Amino acid sequence: MENAPDECHLADVTSPDFLARIWPDGMPDRDRILLDALSPKDRIPILCRLNAVWRAEQGEPLGPLANSIGLQRAAFFNLRRAWRRHSLAGIIPNETRSSRRRPAAPEKDPREALANAILRSHPRLRNVDVAKLMLETSKPPSERGEHHAYLAALQLAERFVQRERRVLAGDQDFVREAYGRALGIDLVAVSIIADEDPTNLAVVAIVMEEASGVVLGTSLGLLADRSALQLAALEAAAATIRLHRADLPPSTAPDIDLSLVVGSDFATAELDGMLRPHFSDVFVGGAGGYGTGRQVLQIIGPKVGRMVIHPRKMDSVDMDHLSRTRILHRLPLDQARALWSKEVQRHNEAGLQTLRNIGMYDGDGQADGRLSGAIGTIEAAMRSCYMPVPAA
């Protein structure tokens, strides 16, 4: 974003009472989140636009105000309309045009900007919590009365959050700040039918660093082996961190959030109690039903590499229907593992490059630190809470 022109009334926008003049009853939470998420370099140009739009609403001549922020009258009209419709979110996406006319970039949906800003300010929030905050800050209470309409709006907001989380995974500044602050561990079915169990989809256990979206460790196998797969994935994640010096310095206080979905062989309540003292926030859920694969979907998306995942389809799957409606790979287990490994590598390429660029992979990181310690704590707790369910 370009610097604000000299005519932008810098004394006005930097005065302590500037925002109070625009919002005499207090700045809305949504706008406060967006403003706080701006970098110092971008903040002044946005405040200049805000000042120009607000003064235009007070009846000042439009021409000088448009010139003060480098816009033609038509563009300034569009900016005022965006302000009226979306408040501060309508001002941020528009780039200042130079005196030489150039094609305007497509305007970003204000909901994307809001999701992006909330994630930057609160990177550890789960997607659904970010989506709820979006609705709370953008809709008056009277519009939240209809339960079904609210759920539909919440699902749409979650999709914006998922998209922006994947965008931020490539943002070096964001990843540098948020790396190693949250781990996601999940189980999910994938588009593979192993010859060894043709009645179920193959299952993967997966350990993810949430800010970068990088898969630190994973293991593919049969549905019946899902609990052992998770322990193997944790071991693989610890090995990756040590080998590539991808860890952060140890911390004296719990500062990692954990989302953990485990198989039915684990006592979830006991596991939650053991882990909670060691993490800043803990969610432990049992695999099966709506929660299965949800973390993978939110952090990575509907595909890992080119491999389609199947959240909520780990148990009780109609394989005949699935075979007719989806592309499934039918392979022996060893070949299935090789295919899955290849797709994980494909997915990790961009995220690992971001980590290399900030020195956190094969660079300046540590071989043993807070992530290794957290993974070791999770593995030890899971092994102590392992209660195999007898076969029927």
C-alpha positions, 0 to 999 in steps of 0.5 A: 500500500502506498504512503499517504499523500501530504494533503491527507491531514496527518495531524487530524488522523494522528490526534488522540480524539480522531476515532472518537469523532467518527465513532462517538459511541465507541468503535465497533469490535469488528472495526477495532480488530481490523485496525489493530491488525494493520501494519504501521506502514498501512495504518496511516493510509487507511486512516487518511481514507477514513478521514476523507470519507468521514469528512465527505459524509459531513458535507465537505467538498468531494474534489479536494477530499478525493485528491487528498488520498490520490483518488479520482471522484468516481473512485472516491464515490465507490470508496464512500459506498464501500464505507457505508456498506461495510464500514472499515472493512470496505476501505481497507481492500481498495488500493490507492490509485496513482495519477496514471490510471491503472486497472483496479484489482478485484475487490476482496470480500469484506468477510475475507478481510475480517477473517484474515484480521481476526486470525492475525490477531488471534491465530490460536482461535479455532475456525468455528470460534473465529467464525462466531466472532465474525458474526458477533461483530458484523450482525446486530443481535436481532439478526441472530434470532433465527437458529437455522439462519444463524447456523447457515451463516456460521458455516459460510463464515467458517469457509471464509476462515478456512480459506484465509487460514490457508492464505496466511500459511504462506505469509512469512510474517504471520508464520514467524509470529504464530509458528509452534503455538498450536498443534492439531492431531487428527484421524481421517479416512482417505480415498484409498481402499487397502487390499487388506481391508476392502470393507473400509477406507484406509485411515491416516493419523496426522500431526499438524503445525497449525500456523504453517499447515505443515504435516510434521508426522503421519501414518497410514493404515487400516481402520482397526489400527487407528490408535497405533497409527496415532502413536506412530504419527507422533513418533514421526513428528518428533523425528522430523522436528529433531532432524530438521531443527524445527523447534523453538526454545523451551518455555517455562509456562504452557504456551501451546494449544492442542486439539487432539482427536483420538480413537476409541481405545483411549480414555478421553476424559483421563487423557484430557486431565493429564494433558491440560496442565501442560498446554495453554488450551486443550481439546480432546475428542473421540474419533467418529461422527462429526468431529472426525477429520475436522481438524485436517479439513480446517487447517489443510483443506479438503485435499492433502496434496491431490488426495481427497480426505473423507471427514466423518466417513471413517465408520459405517461407510456405504462402500458401494455408494462411495465407490460409485460416486468417488475416485478411490485408489485400490492398492496393497497397504505398502503401495498405499503408504507410498502414495500417501507419503508422496501426497503429503510431500506435495502438500508440505512443499509450500509450507516447508519453503515458508519455514525455511525462509524464516529459518525454522526448518534446516536453519536456525531452529533447535533440535529439541525444544517446546514442540518436541517436549509437547509431543513427548508429553502427548505420546506419554499420556496417550500410552498411559490412557491406552485401553484397547477395546476387545474385538467383537 
